[in-house]
Amino acid sequence: MADAKESSVEDDDDKQKVLEENISELRSAKKDLFEKARPINDELETIAKHERQCVDELHRLTAEKHDRDQQQTAVRRLIELESEMKRVRCENVKLKQSLDQAAKQSTAQLHKITELEERLTPAADDHVNDDDVALSELQKELDDTRQLLNITNVKFIETRQRLSDVQETLAVAEQVTVATQQRALQEAGNNSEELLELTAQHQPTRQTGSYH
């Protein structure tokens, strides 16, 4: 029995020794593989790092191109708005001039009507047959002047309404332009010289006066 127990202990010791040797060999083999794989891992890390740099650069270029496209679109839009406002301002000036001219015509025609009525009243009271032609011509001139006054008044009302519409259009265009400028500058981060220049050039003109 003692010999059997001793033999079993020796077998266990042998197995333990074999296992320890196997473990040592495996660890050594694993270490060798790690050492062999290290250059590959370093190269893979370098490639991955370069890939990240390329992706970041691509994203940066794409974002910059998008920003430039947006800025160019905003600049074109602002130029179009500025051109439209110049046209509307020009029309506004012309309408005011037309309104002033219509007002002067109306005043002149009213004076003429008053003058003709003053001339016509005593002539109608004291006329004789020989003055019938002159009286008729005077009455015709008065009627024509009154008709011209009516036409002038209609033109005055239409021009005043058109002027009101144009001033409203101009006010809206100015508001849209300012909003477009602010939005474009925010998107550009206040870095677009062309946008800043357009913003500095454009100062909205408020219409404080109108004809009633």
Legacy VTK file of the C-alpha trace (Angstrom):
# vtk DataFile Version 3.0
C-alpha trace
ASCII
DATASET POLYDATA
POINTS 212 float
0.000 0.000 0.000
2.808 2.365 0.859
4.422 1.718 -2.485
1.150 2.561 -4.293
0.772 5.848 -2.434
4.344 6.832 -3.173
3.836 5.975 -6.844
0.677 8.147 -6.961
2.485 11.103 -5.386
5.328 10.759 -7.873
2.804 10.700 -10.757
1.152 13.855 -9.474
4.514 15.531 -9.139
5.390 14.533 -12.680
2.054 15.814 -13.999
2.492 19.085 -12.129
5.960 19.481 -13.504
4.759 18.777 -17.036
1.920 21.296 -16.676
4.285 23.936 -15.347
6.619 23.322 -18.273
3.687 23.534 -20.713
2.483 26.780 -19.174
5.975 28.231 -19.378
6.283 27.183 -23.022
2.853 28.631 -23.856
3.654 31.908 -22.173
6.954 32.046 -23.984
5.250 31.312 -27.307
2.608 33.976 -26.583
5.320 36.489 -25.736
7.129 35.655 -28.979
3.921 36.186 -30.956
3.275 39.522 -29.237
6.787 40.598 -30.101
6.297 39.532 -33.698
2.899 41.273 -33.900
4.113 44.545 -32.364
5.388 46.024 -35.677
2.106 45.132 -37.343
0.113 46.701 -34.508
2.264 49.822 -34.643
1.743 50.036 -38.397
-2.012 49.500 -37.997
-2.123 52.278 -35.402
-0.177 54.588 -37.714
-2.548 53.805 -40.581
-5.592 54.368 -38.352
-4.169 57.685 -37.149
-3.518 58.828 -40.733
-7.018 57.708 -41.722
-8.534 59.810 -38.923
-6.501 62.803 -40.056
-7.693 62.376 -43.645
-11.331 62.040 -42.531
-11.045 65.138 -40.345
-9.474 67.096 -43.204
-12.202 65.938 -45.583
-14.886 67.041 -43.119
-13.153 70.392 -42.701
-12.951 70.964 -46.464
-16.570 69.908 -46.922
-17.718 72.266 -44.151
-15.674 75.145 -45.585
-17.108 74.548 -49.064
-20.628 74.471 -47.614
-19.963 77.730 -45.747
-18.568 79.368 -48.894
-21.578 78.234 -50.925
-23.931 79.623 -48.279
-22.020 82.914 -48.156
-22.065 83.243 -51.936
-25.795 82.518 -51.975
-26.336 85.094 -49.240
-24.229 87.672 -51.089
-26.195 87.120 -54.311
-29.472 87.387 -52.403
-28.360 90.609 -50.702
-27.261 92.088 -54.027
-30.648 91.209 -55.521
-32.441 92.780 -52.546
-30.281 95.894 -52.737
-30.993 96.211 -56.463
-34.731 95.802 -55.856
-34.657 98.442 -53.109
-32.841 100.875 -55.382
-35.520 100.346 -58.010
-38.307 100.823 -55.468
-36.614 103.930 -54.040
-36.335 105.374 -57.540
-40.015 104.646 -58.160
-40.808 106.201 -54.792
-39.042 109.435 -55.773
-40.787 109.560 -59.150
-44.187 108.985 -57.563
-43.581 111.785 -55.067
-42.642 114.070 -57.942
-45.782 113.034 -59.829
-47.850 113.636 -56.721
-46.332 117.083 -56.243
-46.985 117.895 -59.895
-50.600 116.693 -59.640
-51.105 118.786 -56.511
-49.728 121.872 -58.269
-51.908 121.195 -61.309
-54.945 120.801 -59.079
-54.206 124.081 -57.303
-53.677 125.904 -60.602
-56.884 124.487 -62.024
-58.844 125.484 -58.920
-57.511 129.043 -59.249
-58.475 129.074 -62.912
-61.985 127.785 -62.132
-62.425 130.494 -59.500
-61.203 133.132 -61.945
-63.501 131.875 -64.730
-66.482 131.770 -62.384
-65.785 135.335 -61.311
-65.611 136.408 -64.947
-68.622 134.349 -65.968
-71.094 135.526 -63.297
-71.234 139.244 -64.188
-71.033 138.421 -67.897
-74.084 136.168 -67.592
-76.001 138.869 -65.717
-75.210 141.752 -68.090
-74.718 140.015 -71.447
-76.446 141.001 -74.652
-76.917 138.914 -77.772
-73.571 140.011 -79.218
-71.834 138.514 -76.159
-73.448 135.087 -76.470
-70.471 133.625 -78.337
-67.936 134.959 -75.831
-70.094 133.779 -72.939
-70.432 130.312 -74.480
-66.659 130.064 -74.985
-66.072 131.174 -71.390
-68.531 128.551 -70.130
-66.839 125.871 -72.279
-63.447 126.808 -70.907
-64.847 126.547 -67.374
-66.353 123.114 -68.103
-63.098 121.900 -69.663
-61.109 123.119 -66.678
-63.459 121.372 -64.270
-63.095 118.165 -66.279
-59.311 118.489 -66.179
-59.538 119.029 -62.428
-61.533 115.826 -62.039
-58.957 113.925 -64.094
-56.158 115.461 -62.036
-57.879 114.491 -58.793
-58.326 110.901 -59.974
-54.666 110.785 -60.981
-53.715 112.271 -57.598
-55.668 109.581 -55.710
-54.236 106.758 -57.840
-50.692 108.087 -57.488
-51.094 108.502 -53.733
-52.284 104.888 -53.429
-49.405 103.670 -55.597
-46.959 105.667 -53.479
-48.390 104.112 -50.312
-47.991 100.632 -51.822
-44.419 101.355 -52.912
-43.475 102.679 -49.476
-44.920 99.568 -47.875
-42.992 97.383 -50.330
-39.813 99.302 -49.558
-40.303 98.900 -45.802
-40.816 95.135 -46.182
-37.781 94.847 -48.492
-35.626 96.647 -45.934
-36.788 94.339 -43.149
-36.089 91.262 -45.285
-32.647 92.615 -46.205
-31.680 93.269 -42.584
-32.917 89.823 -41.508
-31.026 88.188 -44.399
-27.849 90.074 -43.480
-28.044 89.090 -39.831
-28.725 85.439 -40.634
-25.918 85.335 -43.212
-23.431 86.958 -40.827
-24.350 84.524 -38.062
-23.872 81.557 -40.396
-20.580 83.016 -41.642
-19.380 83.716 -38.117
-18.852 87.394 -39.042
-15.881 86.317 -41.173
-17.176 87.168 -44.640
-15.644 90.451 -45.781
-18.093 90.728 -48.667
-21.071 90.280 -46.363
-19.656 92.807 -43.889
-19.108 95.277 -46.723
-22.667 94.878 -47.995
-24.004 95.288 -44.462
-22.005 98.480 -43.992
-23.149 99.873 -47.340
-26.844 99.168 -46.760
-28.567 101.439 -44.281
-32.363 101.043 -44.344
-34.196 104.295 -45.080
-37.370 104.659 -43.073
-40.212 106.423 -44.862
-41.418 108.917 -42.261
-43.567 111.044 -44.502
-46.451 110.293 -46.846
-49.215 112.047 -48.696
-52.724 111.927 -47.323
LINES 1 213
212 0 1 2 3 4 5 6 7 8 9 10 11 12 13 14 15 16 17 18 19 20 21 22 23 24 25 26 27 28 29 30 31 32 33 34 35 36 37 38 39 40 41 42 43 44 45 46 47 48 49 50 51 52 53 54 55 56 57 58 59 60 61 62 63 64 65 66 67 68 69 70 71 72 73 74 75 76 77 78 79 80 81 82 83 84 85 86 87 88 89 90 91 92 93 94 95 96 97 98 99 100 101 102 103 104 105 106 107 108 109 110 111 112 113 114 115 116 117 118 119 120 121 122 123 124 125 126 127 128 129 130 131 132 133 134 135 136 137 138 139 140 141 142 143 144 145 146 147 148 149 150 151 152 153 154 155 156 157 158 159 160 161 162 163 164 165 166 167 168 169 170 171 172 173 174 175 176 177 178 179 180 181 182 183 184 185 186 187 188 189 190 191 192 193 194 195 196 197 198 199 200 201 202 203 204 205 206 207 208 209 210 211
